[in-house]
Amino acid sequence: MPQVDATGNPNALLHSHLFAVAMADSVFTYDAASWCVTQEMKDAYDTNGFILVRNAFSPEEMRKVRAFVEGSDAIQERAYSRDDGKNRRSRVTLWNHPGRDVLGVLARTQRVAGTMEQVMGGQEVYHYHSKLIMKDARTGGRHVWHQDYGYWYKNGCLYPDMGSVFIPIDDCTRENGCLQVLKGSHRLGRFDHVRIGEQLGAEPERVEKAKEQLEHLHLEMSAGDTLFFHSNLLHTSDQNASDLRRWVFIVAFNRRSNNPYKEHHHPRYTPMAKVPDSALLECGEGSDDSNDQWFIKLDDDISIRERVH
């Protein structure tokens, strides 16, 4: 007789066990008193393309972040969306400079920027852009299989020495469209990206072949968990058909040594002042510096527009 969990799902315990085995070498737990980036973390990032840090931000910190994004007119009014090819849309607000508000401070903390810098090899990184992805209940669209470097390559970045930090503001589950990855797929190199709906996705035939060889993981995460991942890691997320929204904050970083060779809609190297982890709870709402943040409009995204239209 199959095992069941508290919800009565007969396969849940088996899935949970298999997930734990697959993830064991890439999952770590944050401890404010002892946190540092270890060689084990660096090896996991290099081998698997990501590390997942549980409880990276406290409930108090996440309440502050959640209240800020829900109440920020600057963020909500600048959101745009693209069709996912299946008649659903997720809203996105994207900006190039971290600013001095709550999210700007969060992006520059040692916990975020410092950890990303270390797992990427220890060379100086700068803020490439930040975005809030809002998959609202019953309407949130999917994001097709892609590599971030599949887009950023078009922006004049010669090397995939880039990465992203994925911070759930809400719990991310299979039901509301959690992130999915192909473990170790960053070692496949950059795939060509083609039009899928109003998005660019990695070449589907190659993705299917990669799925035959690599572990396909659903990264269910709680608010405050944090994922650090390589720019060539293949990832996707499903539509949100649940009654629960799924909002996440993502910060992208680039190495200073990988400064783009041409002007484009994201910044070239711009020095970034990292702040102590304590700054997140100590900071105010932030001044209205939205002009300095350089928000991106839908048609500003040249790497997408040139291939989609």
N, C-alpha and C positions, 0 to 999 in steps of 0.2 A: 504494500500500500504506500503511495507517495506521501512524502512529508508535506506538511502545510505550515504556513506562517500564521501570524495573528490575523491576517486578513482573509485567510482561507485559500490563498493561492497555492495550489499543489506543487508548482515548480519554483516558487520563490526562494526556498532555502537552497535548492540545488543551484539556481542562478547566482545567488549570493555567494555560495562557496566557490563556484567557478570564477566569478568576478574577483574574489579576494585572492585566489591563487594567481590569476593573470596579472593582477595589479600589485602584488606583494612587493616587488622590487622598485616601484615608483611612487609609493604612498608614504608620506611622512606626517608627523603630527607636530603642530607648533606649540612651543613652550616659551613664553616670554623671557623666562629666567635663563634659558640655556640656548636659545635659537642661534644657529650659525649654519652656513652652507658647508656641508661636509663633502668629502671626496665621494662618498656613496651617492649623494644627491647628484653630483656632477656626472658620475658614471651612468646613473639612471637616465638623466636627461640626454646624454650622448647616445646611449643604447636604444632607449625607447622613444625619445623625442619629446618627453614631458616628465614633470613631476607634479604630483597632487599633494598639497599641504592641507591637512584637515585642521579646522579650527584656527585658521590663520588670523581671523578677526573675531573679536568678542561680540556677543549679542548687543552690548551697549554701543560698540562702534558701528555695527550694522544698522541699528535703529537710527543712528545719526545720519548715516549714508542714505538710508531709505527715505527718511523725512526730507532730506535735501533734494533728492531727485524728484520726489513727488511734488514738491513745492516750488521747484525752479522753473519759472516761466521761460528763461533763456534756453533751457534744455528742451522743454516740452514743445515750445513754439517752433523750434528749428528741426523737428523730426521729419524725416521723409521715409518713403517705403518703395520697395520694388516687388512686382508680382513674382511668386515663386514657381510659376509654371503650373500650379494646381489651384489657382484662384484664391490664394491666401496671401496675406502680407504681414510682415513684421515691421515695426517702426524702428528707425535708427536715427540717432543724433550723433554726429561725428565732429570732432574739433582737433586742431593741430597742436596747440600749446596748452600746458596744464593749468595755467591761470592760478588764482589765489583762493579759490573756493574749496569746498570740502573734497570734491573729487580731484582737484588739482593737488591738494595736500596728500590725499590717499595715493595718487600715482607716484609721488616723489618720496614716499616713505622708504626707509631702509628695507622694510619687510617686502616691498614690491620692487622698487627700482634696484635696490642693493642686491636682493636675491637674484633678480633677472641678470644683472651684470655678472654675478659670480658664476651662475650656471652656464652662461654664455662664454665663459673663459676668462673673466676678470678684466677684460679691456673696457674702457669707458664707453657707456651707452648714452644715448639721448632719447628724449620723448619724440616718437615718430607720429603718433596720434592717439587719441582716446575716443571711445564711443560707448554709448548706452544702447543696447539692443533690447527692445521691448516686444516680447511675444505675449500679447494679451490673450486672455481666456477665450477659447472658441474661435479666435480669428487669426492668431499668430501663424505666420507662414514658416515653411521650412527653409533651411539654408542648404544648398546642394553640396555634394562632396567637392572640396576645393583645398588648395594650399594657399596660405596668405602670400607666399612668395610668388605664386602664380600671377598675382596682381602687381606686387611690389617690384618684380623684375622689370615690368614695363615702365617703372618710374625712374629707371637709371641706377638702381642698386645692383652692383655687379655680383655681390656675394649674398648667399642666404644667411648672413650673420645677423639675423633679426629674430625677434620672438614676441610672444604676446602673453599677457597675464589676464586670466579669465576669473572674475570675482562675482559669484552669484549674489544678487541682492535678494532674490527669492530662492527657495529650495528648487533644485532642478531634478526632475524625475523623468522616467520614460514617458509618463503620461503627458507631461507638459512640454516635452521636446528638449530633453537634456542633450548635452554635447556627446557626439560619438566620434571615436578616433580609430585609425588603424595603427596599432602599436608598432613602432619602428619604421613607419612608412617614410619618415623624413630621409632615410638612407636610400630611397629610390631615386632621389633627385627631383628636379622640377618637371611636372607634367605640363603639356599644353592644356590651355583652358578654352572652352567653347561656350557658345550661348546656350543657356537653358532657361526658358522664360525670359525674365528681365535680369537674370543673374549670369555670371560666368562660373562654370563648373569645370573641374578636372575631367579630362577626356574619359567618358564613361567606360569604354572598353578596357582601358588600362586600370581604372579603378576596380572593375570586376575581377580582373586578373590578380590585382593586389589583394583583394579580399579573399581569394582562394589560398593565399600563402601567409597572410598576416592576421593576428588576432583583432577582431572587431569588438571594441569595448564601448559600452554605454556608461558614460561617466556621470553617475548620479551624485549630486553634490548638495550639501546644505548651505544655506546662506552663511557667508563668512569663510567657507572653504576656498582655496585658491589654487588654480591650475597655471603652471608655467609651461609653455609649449613652443617648440621650434617652428619656424616659418614654413618649413616644407612638410610638416605633419599633415597628412590627409585627415580632414574632419568634416562633419556634417551635423545637422540637427533636424528633427522632424517638426511637423506642424504641431501647434498646441491645440489639441481637441478637448482639453480638460476644462474644468471650471476654475482653475488656478492660473494666474498670470505667471510669466517667467521673464523677469528682467535681469540682465547681467551687465556689469561694467567691465570693459576690456581696455587694457593699455598696451599699445604696441611700442616696442623699442628697437632701435637700430644702433649698431656699433658706430662710434665716431670714425673709425678706420674705413667704414663702408659708406661714407658720405656719397650721396647720389651724384652722378656726373652731369646731371642736367636738372634744370628747374622743372618742378611739377607741382601738383596740388597738395603735397605734403612737404614739410620743411626739410631743408638741408640741415647739417649739423648745427644745433643750437645748444649751448651749454645748459645743463640742468642741475639745479641745486637740490640735492637730496636733503630730506629732513628726518629728524628722529621719529621713531614710531609713535612716541607720545604726542606728536603734533596733531594727530587726527582728532583726538578727543579735546585737545586744547584749542583748536582753531575755531573761529567764528564761521558764520555762513559764507563770508567772503564778499569782497566788494564787487560791484557790477563791472567786471573787466571783460565782458564778452567780446568786445572788439579785439582785444589782445589775444583771445583764445583762437581766433581765426576759425570760425565754424564753417563746415563744408556743406554746400548745397548739392542737391542730387546731380546736377549737370557739371559740377566741378570735378567729379571723379573721372579723370581722363582715362585711367587704365581700364575702367569698366566701359565707359562711353564709346571708346574707339572700337571695341570688339562687339558691343551689343547693338549699337544703332547702325 
